[in-house]
Amino acid sequence: MGRPRDFDVDQALDRALAVFWRRGYEGASLSELTRAMRINRPSLYAAFGNKEALFRKVLDRYAEGPAAYFSEALAEPTAGAVVERLWRTAIDRLADPLSPRGCLMVQSALACGDEAESVRREVAARRATVVVALRERFERAVAEGDLPASAEPAALARYVAAVNHGMAIQAADGASREELEQVAEVALRTWHGELTAGGQARGPPAPAIRARVRPASRGPARQK
């Protein structure tokens, strides 16, 4: 029988997540990871495999934790409510001063060297699943009459994901909560305007984002 681990695996994963989130996949060195995780390299390899395997486990951890709001938003009863909750909760996450800036799924592996190409493809594939899930939710909304028959679920899904990812990049660049709220308000007006131009979507337009979140801070930009 092997020796029992003398560290908490979940805590170690959370610490590794914070490093990858701040530094990106290639920017996070094994020395920095093991120091943050409070383990040595043999323990890392024994518990998680190599750096790439650790990163994949971190992506799972991120999806189950900070990014869990996405699946919660999909459960909203109307497409408009899905979109509003998605963007509103994203702003809460992006403006959280206790988290690193931006989004792990957006910026951790946008560009990688040849040795990390499989990681770049993995993250891109996970982002693509977000678009697929949105498209399927909007297809259901069309079938239920919640969205007009003229709506294009695939295009709408890409639009909604693009706004979400764009806000994450702007937050990483220092955008404030107030600035992100302004982006979401314009995007919501566009959403409702496009859907009502070719047919009436069910229900009134969503209220302004600022009416549903905490007041904007005038201080330094917060982090996600």
N, C-alpha and C positions, 0 to 999 in steps of 0.2 A: 504494500500500500504506500502511496506517495504521501509526502508531508502535507498536512492541511494548510490552506492559505492563511497567512497572518494579516490579511487586509480585506476590506469590504469591496467586493467587485463593483457594486453599483456606485459607490463613492468614487472609486478609481475611474470608472467610465465618465462620471460627471466631470471630474477634473480634466480628463483627456478631452472631453467635449469643449470645455472652456478654452483649452489651448488651440485646438483645431479651429474653433470659431474665431478666435482673435488672429491667428497666424496663417490660416489656410492649410491645406494638406502639405504642400511642399515646404512651407515656411516653418512648420512645426518639426523640430528635430527630436530624435529619440531621447537625447539628454534632457531637453526641456519637458518632454512628455513624462519621462520617468521621475523627474524632479517634482513635477506638479502632482503626479499620481502617488508619489511617496512610496515607490517601489523601485527595485533594480531591474536591469534588462532581462536577466533570466526569468524573473517573476512575470514580467510583461509577456515574454514569449510563451511561457508555460500557460498563462491564463487567457491570453488573447490571440496568440499567434504573432505574425509580424506586424509592421506598422500599417500596412494596407488592411489587414484583417481587423485590426483595432479600429481603424477609421470606419469600416463598414458597420461595426457594432455601435460606434458613436452615432452614425447616421440613423440607425434603428432607435437608439436612445433619444435622439433629437425628435424623430417623428412621433414617438410616444409621449414626449414631454413638451418642450417649447412649441412644437408645431402641431400639437394635438388639436388645436383650435380649428384646423382645416376640416377634419372629419366632423367636428361638432357643428360647424357652419353648414355643411351639406345636409344636415338633418332638419334645417329650418323648413317650414311648410311651403314657402314660395321662393321662386328664383330670386326675386328682389331682396327678400330677407336673407337668403344665402349670401348674396354679394355684399349687402350692407354689413352683416355680421363678420364676414371674412375680412373686409377692409378695416372695419372698426377695431376688431380684435388684433389684427396685424399692427395697427398703430399703437395699441396698448403694449404689445410685445416690443416693438421697435423703439418705443419711448421709455422702456423700463431701464432705469439707471443702474440696476443690479446685474444686467446682462451685457455681453459684448455688443458692439454695434453691428447692425446689418443682420443678415440671415445666413446661417451655415450652409443651407442648401443652394443659395444663390452664389456666394462668393468664395467658397472654400476650394473650388477646383475649376474655375472658369477656364483657366489656361494652365496647362501642365506640360512638363517635359515628356520626352518619349517614354521614360521609365514609369511615369504615372498616368499614361494615357488610359489605362483600364479604370483608374479612379475617376478621371474626367468623364468617361462614358457612363460609369455607374451613377454619378451625381446627375448627369444630364437625363439618364433614364428615369431617375426618381422624380425629377422635375416634370418629365413628360407624363408620369402617372397622375400628377395633379391636374394637368390639362385634360386628360382622358376622363378623370372623375367629374370634373366640371362639365365637360361635354355631355356625359351620360345624364347628369342631373338636369341639364337644360333640355335635353331630348325628352326626359320625363315631363318636364314642365310644359313643353309644347304639346305632348300627348294629352296632358290633363287640362289643357286650355289655360294654363297659368301664364304662358308666353304665347304671343300670336303665332299663327302658322307661318308667317313670313320670317320669323326669327331664324337665325343661323347658329345652331348650338356650337358648332366647332369654332366659328369665328368669335362668338361671344366668350367661349372658354379661353381662347388665347388672349383675348382682350383683358379679361378679368385677371388672368395669371400675370400678364405683362404689367398691369398696374401694381399688383402685389409685389412683384419682383423689383419693379422700378422704385417703389417706395423704400424697399429694403436697401437698394444701392444708395439712394439719396440719404437715408438715415446713416449709413456707413460713412458717407461724406460729411456728416454733421448737420443734416436737416433737423429742425426742431419739431416738436409735436404739432405746433400751430401750422407749420409749413406742410407737414404730412396731411393734416386735416384738410387743408386747402386743396391738395391734390385729390383726395378722396371725394370731396364735395363736388369738384368739377367732373370727376369720373362718374359719380352717381347721376349728375344731371345729364351727362352724355348717355349713360345707360338707359335712363327713363325716356330721354328724348328720342333715341334710336328706336326703342321698342314701341313707342306710341305713334311714331311717324307712319308705320306700315300697318298698324293694328293696335287695338287697345290691350295692354297687359292688365291683369286683374289687380285691383287695389290701387290706392293713391300712391304718388311718388314718396320715396322714403324721406324722413326728415333729415335736416343737415347733420353731418357727422358730429359737429361740435355739441349738438343737443344730446348726444348719446354717450359722450366720453367726458373725462375730467377736463376742467379748464386748461387751456394751453399755458405752458410755463414761459415766462419771459427770460428765464435764466439761460445758462449754457445748454447746448443741445444734449439731450439724454441719449443713453445707449440702449441697444437691445440686448 
